[in-house]
Amino acid sequence: MKYDCLIQKSNTVFNRLTGVKRTTFEIMSEILKADMQIKRLKGGKPSKTSTEEKLLMSLEYWREYRTYAHIGASFNYSESQSYRIIKWAEDILVKSGKFNLPGKQKLHTLDKDAVILIDATESPIERPKKKQ
């Protein structure tokens, strides 16, 4: 779904589709725009897609676990370009300090009384039938 269509949706629908609140999306977008302005000062070809579209690509990847090929096809990018865009957005957001992704070391330093929830929902896997 393109950002122009998504912005017209209600806050609850926006949150359900992207996985973040509208205010969080705007904060993320401002962080990415600031980095894009720094990139533009260095020169180069301008991007054909807005920062909001790139952020939406990243959120779709994180939320839906779609492949880079599928996301790239949705936004008219190649698989490798969609990977670079999503990786760029992730790196910039983590580097900003406002959003963090704790690593494995953080899990080792947790208190013994800490509770960790893991979604281990069982889902059936379709396997081909053996022909006899």
Disulfide bonds with the S-S distance in Angstrom:
none
